[in-house]
Amino acid sequence: MRILIAEDDFASRKALLRFLSAYGECDVTVDGMEAIDAYLMALEEDNPYDLVCLDVMMPIMDGYQALKNIRDIEKEKNIPEDERAKVIMTTALNEEKNVKKAFELGCTVYCAKPVDMEKLKGMLEKLGLI
């Protein structure tokens, strides 16, 4: 599995990387713009990400904007729904409007921080990624 982690908080980034690296090759970015660049590069190399973990609150471009860009790119490139990256939004923003916005933009899973790694593992199993 190929994984992209977009997280500006060092501790959260390190925890996700430590956990997810057991399941695949991980790339790490610190903002939404870098995440889009990495996502595009992976598509150009014909080695797309299976899973993208996006923090909602990041500098330069937030997770919502990055998610919208990723889904727009997939539509432009006519990537079938079942081949699109699974996107997990990670955030401390758990109000209903934030969760709703993330799903409207096409996220697969919305995960509250601090991330419970056992729940995350269960989500990955449910999605058929592990």
N, C-alpha and C positions, 0 to 999 in steps of 0.2 A: 504494500500500500504506500502511496506517495502522499505526504501530508504537508500542508502549509500552515504555519502558526503566525498570526499577526497579533502581536501583543506588545504594548509599550511599557508595561510594568515588568521590571526585571524579575521579581520573585514569581509572578504568575507565569511569565514566559519560561523560566527555568523549570518550574513544576510541570507545566504542560509538556515541555520538551523531554524531560526525564521520563514521564509517564508514556507519552505517545511513541517515543523512539523504540520501545519494545515491540511496536506493531508495524513499523515501517520507517522509510526514509523521510526525515523531517527537514524542512527548510524554515527559517525564522526571519520575520520582518518586524519592524518596530512601528510602522504606521500603515494606513490604508493605501497610500500611493505606492509604497514599496510592495505591498501585497498584490496590487494590480499588475505591477511590472513583473513580479515573479510568476503570477498566474499566466500572463501573456507569454512569457519566455517558455514556460512549461508546455503550453499549447504549440508554440513554434517548434519546440524540440520533439513534438509528438510524444510527450511523456507527461500527460496532464495529471493534476492533483486529483486524488480520490476524495480527500477530506481537506476542508479549509476551516480553521478555527479563527474566528474574527472577534476581537475585543470591540465593543461598541464605542467606547470613548478612547480615541487615539488622536494624536496630533496630525496635522496636514489634511488628512482625510479620515473621517470616522468610519466605523464598521458598517453603518447603514449605507453610506455612499459607496464603500468598497463592494458590499454585497450587490447593490444595484448595478454597478459596473460589471461585476463578474457575470451576473445573470444576463445583462445586455450583450456581453461578449459571446456568451453561449448561444443566445438567440441569433446573433449576427452570423455566427459560424455554423448555424444549423445543427448544433450538437443535440442529439435526441435526449429527451427528459431523463431516461434511465441511465444515460452516460454522463450526466452533469455531475459536478462535484457536490458532495454532501457538505453543507455548511452549518457549522455549530457556532452560534453567537454566544460569547461569554461576556457577562457584565454584572455589575452590581445594581443596575437599573432594572428593577423587577416590577415596576408599575405596569398595569394592564396595557396602557397605550404603547409602551415601548415593546412589549412582547408582540402585540398585534402588528405594529409597524414592521418588525423583523420578519414575521411570517408573510405579510403582504409583499415584502420585497423578495421573498423566496428562500428564507432560511429553512433548514431541515430540523434543527433542534435549537432550543433556547436554553442556555445553561447559566444558572445563577452563580456568582462568585461569593465566597471562595468555592472553586470547583471541587465537587465531591468525586474523587477519582473512581470509586466503585460504581457510582451512578453513571459516570462517563463511560466506563467499560461496558456497563449494561446497554447504554445507548448505542455504542459501536457494534455490539453483538446484535442488537435489534435491527440495525441498519444493514447487517450482513457484511460489515467491514472487517470483522475479526471472527 
